[in-house]
Amino acid sequence: MWATRAYLVLSALLAGMGWGCGDLVTGLSNQPDQAASATFNSVVPAAGRTRLQVEGVTGTITVGGDSAASELRIGGTRRVAAASLSEAQSRLAGLQVEIDPGLDVVRVRTVQPRDTGGREYTVNYTITLPARMAVNVKNVTGTVRVTNIGEAVAVDLVTGDVRLERIVGAAAVSLITGSIQSQVALQPHAAIALAVVTGNIALRIPAATSAMMTAQVVTGGATVTNLTLQDERRTPNSLRARLGDGQGTITLSAVTGAINITGI
């Protein structure tokens, strides 16, 4: 059942993502595939805006909160690798970053050809924003890292690694293949939901966390360290328990892999 649900998540993610700013074009002629790249940088005022939404395709997405920030700084690199440097440079214009400041939600999106023709299209993002903005990231392949956010964080990734650090609020991650490493201070009545098909989940939470916790693994196991479990119920494939008063919800699931939960 967990595998079926995970692959439905994958299908929905791929169907819903758009395949769809820069200067300083450079060429890297010493690579097996010749590559051309261009940097991009934009600034969006944060006043009145409460959420960042990023839709990538391939590349690393790094989002960091800053409690003193009054704007969003969106930067990174667009890169195309092809059989020749001239081809890579000519195709670079077809790889763009769209930024829609919106009235409430700031939307950032990678736009690229649906048919890559064997070329490699990559956009790496580095984004800083006020720590009190919620963050929603979708990506197909790469690493997603979100740090120092005091609101809800949601990540959908097909293949790669997810790193959540110093998140205060709620967190949701859906991953097909890779690993999830997370440090979350769950707020009262909020939820942590981390799911992977093939890979490992590591969750660090304050030892005083209050939540109803469920961990389910089809092939693998779940371990808990430095947490006091109440009303604990175990089966070969699942663990259910209450932490503290059970105010929040923690749901962790893997088809094949290991789940590790640690109190800090």
C-alpha positions in Angstrom: 0.0 0.0 0.0 2.8 2.4 0.9 4.5 1.8 -2.5 1.3 2.4 -4.4 0.7 5.7 -2.5 4.3 6.8 -3.1 4.1 6.2 -6.8 0.8 8.1 -7.0 2.6 11.0 -5.4 5.4 10.7 -8.0 2.8 10.7 -10.9 1.0 13.7 -9.5 4.2 15.6 -8.9 5.5 15.1 -12.4 2.1 16.0 -13.9 1.7 19.2 -11.9 5.2 20.7 -12.4 5.8 23.3 -15.1 8.7 22.8 -17.5 9.2 26.0 -17.9 17.6 37.1 -14.6 20.7 36.2 -16.1 24.0 37.7 -17.3 27.7 36.7 -17.1 27.7 33.8 -19.6 30.7 31.4 -19.3 31.8 28.3 -21.1 33.5 25.2 -19.6 35.3 23.6 -22.5 37.3 21.0 -20.5 34.3 18.9 -19.7 33.3 15.8 -21.6 30.0 17.6 -22.4 30.6 21.3 -23.1 28.6 23.6 -20.8 27.5 27.2 -20.8 26.2 28.9 -17.7 24.7 32.2 -16.6 24.1 33.7 -13.1 20.8 35.4 -12.1 19.9 37.6 -9.1 16.6 39.2 -8.2 15.3 41.0 -5.1 11.6 40.9 -4.0 10.3 43.0 -1.1 8.8 40.8 1.6 6.2 43.2 2.9 2.7 41.6 2.8 4.1 38.3 1.5 3.8 35.1 3.6 5.0 32.2 1.5 7.7 31.2 -1.0 6.9 28.6 -3.7 9.8 27.2 -5.8 9.3 24.7 -8.7 12.6 23.4 -10.0 13.4 20.5 -12.3 17.1 19.5 -11.9 19.5 21.1 -9.5 20.2 22.2 -5.9 17.7 24.4 -4.2 18.9 26.1 -1.0 16.5 28.2 1.0 17.6 30.0 4.2 15.7 32.2 6.6 17.0 35.4 8.1 15.1 36.9 11.1 16.4 40.4 10.1 15.6 40.2 6.4 13.0 42.5 4.9 13.2 41.1 1.3 13.8 37.9 -0.6 17.0 37.5 -2.5 16.8 35.0 -5.3 20.0 34.0 -7.0 21.7 31.1 -8.6 23.1 29.7 -11.9 21.5 28.4 -15.1 23.5 25.8 -16.9 23.2 23.8 -20.1 25.6 21.0 -21.1 25.6 19.8 -24.7 27.8 18.1 -27.3 29.5 21.3 -28.2 30.1 24.6 -26.5 28.3 26.6 -29.2 25.3 24.3 -28.9 25.2 24.8 -25.1 25.5 28.5 -25.4 22.7 28.6 -28.0 20.4 26.5 -25.8 21.0 28.5 -22.7 18.3 31.1 -23.7 15.8 28.2 -23.5 16.5 27.7 -19.8 15.0 30.5 -17.7 13.8 31.4 -14.2 10.4 33.0 -13.8 9.7 35.0 -10.7 6.2 36.1 -9.9 6.2 38.4 -6.8 2.5 38.0 -6.2 0.5 39.8 -3.5 0.9 37.0 -0.9 2.9 34.2 -2.5 6.3 34.7 -4.2 6.5 32.1 -7.0 9.9 31.0 -8.5 9.9 28.5 -11.4 12.3 26.8 -13.7 11.3 27.0 -17.4 13.0 24.6 -19.8 12.2 22.6 -23.0 10.1 19.5 -22.4 12.3 17.7 -24.9 15.9 18.1 -23.8 17.4 16.4 -26.8 20.0 14.6 -24.6 21.2 17.9 -23.2 21.5 18.6 -19.5 19.6 21.5 -18.1 20.3 22.5 -14.5 19.3 25.4 -12.3 20.8 25.8 -8.9 19.0 28.2 -6.5 20.2 30.1 -3.5 17.4 32.0 -1.8 17.3 34.0 1.4 14.1 35.3 2.9 12.5 36.4 6.2 12.5 33.5 8.7 8.7 33.9 9.3 7.8 33.0 5.7 6.4 29.5 4.9 8.3 27.6 2.2 7.1 25.1 -0.4 9.6 23.5 -2.8 9.1 21.0 -5.6 12.0 19.5 -7.5 12.6 16.4 -9.7 16.3 15.7 -9.2 18.8 17.3 -6.8 19.3 18.3 -3.2 16.8 20.5 -1.4 18.0 22.2 1.8 15.9 24.5 3.9 17.2 26.1 7.1 16.1 28.5 9.8 12.4 28.8 9.0 9.8 29.6 11.7 6.8 28.5 9.6 5.6 25.5 7.7 8.0 23.8 5.3 6.9 21.4 2.5 9.1 19.6 0.0 8.2 17.3 -2.9 11.3 15.6 -4.5 11.6 12.6 -6.8 15.3 11.7 -6.5 17.9 13.3 -4.2 18.3 14.4 -0.7 16.3 16.6 1.6 17.9 18.5 4.5 15.7 20.5 6.9 17.6 22.3 9.6 16.3 24.5 12.4 12.7 24.4 11.4 10.2 25.7 14.0 6.6 25.0 13.0 5.6 22.1 10.8 7.2 20.0 8.1 6.1 17.8 5.2 8.4 15.9 2.8 7.5 13.5 0.0 10.5 11.7 -1.6 10.8 8.7 -3.9 14.5 7.8 -3.8 17.0 9.4 -1.5 17.3 10.5 2.1 15.6 12.9 4.5 17.5 14.5 7.3 15.5 16.9 9.5 15.6 18.9 12.6 12.2 20.3 13.5 10.8 21.9 16.6 7.1 21.0 16.3 4.7 23.6 17.4 1.5 22.7 19.4 -1.2 21.0 17.2 1.1 21.1 14.1 2.3 18.1 12.1 5.5 16.5 10.8 4.9 14.1 7.9 8.0 12.6 6.2 7.6 9.8 3.5 10.1 8.1 1.3 9.8 5.0 -1.0 13.5 3.9 -1.0 15.8 5.6 1.5 16.3 6.7 5.1 14.6 9.2 7.3 16.4 10.8 10.2 14.3 13.1 12.4 15.6 15.1 15.4 13.1 16.8 17.6 13.2 18.4 21.1 13.0 15.8 23.8 10.0 17.7 25.2 8.0 17.4 22.0 4.2 16.7 22.5 2.8 14.6 19.7 1.2 11.4 18.6 3.9 9.5 16.7 3.6 6.8 14.0 6.5 5.2 12.1 5.9 2.6 9.4 8.5 0.6 7.4 7.8 -2.2 5.0 11.4 -3.4 4.7 13.8 -2.0 7.3 13.3 -0.8 10.9 12.6 2.2 13.2 14.7 3.3 16.1 14.0 5.9 18.8 16.7 7.5 21.0 16.4 9.9 23.9 12.7 10.2 23.8 10.1 9.0 26.4 7.5 6.9 24.7 4.1 6.4 26.2 1.3 4.1 25.2 3.8 2.4 22.9 2.6 -0.2 20.4 5.0 -2.0 18.1 4.6 -4.5 15.3 7.3 -5.8 13.0 6.6 -3.0 10.6 5.3 -0.1 12.7 5.7 1.9 15.9 3.0 4.0 17.5 3.4 6.0 20.7 2.6 9.2 22.5 5.1 11.9 23.3 4.2 14.2 26.1 0.5 15.2 25.9 0.2 14.2 22.3 -0.8 17.6 21.0 0.9 17.4 17.6 1.2 14.7 15.0 4.4 13.0 13.7 3.9 10.5 10.8 7.0 8.8 9.2 6.9 6.2 6.5 9.3 4.3 4.3 8.8 1.4 1.9 12.5 0.3 2.0 14.9 1.9 4.4 15.4 2.9 8.0 13.7 5.5 10.3 15.7 7.1 13.1 14.0 9.5 15.6 16.2 11.3 18.1 15.4 13.6 21.0 17.7 16.6 21.4 
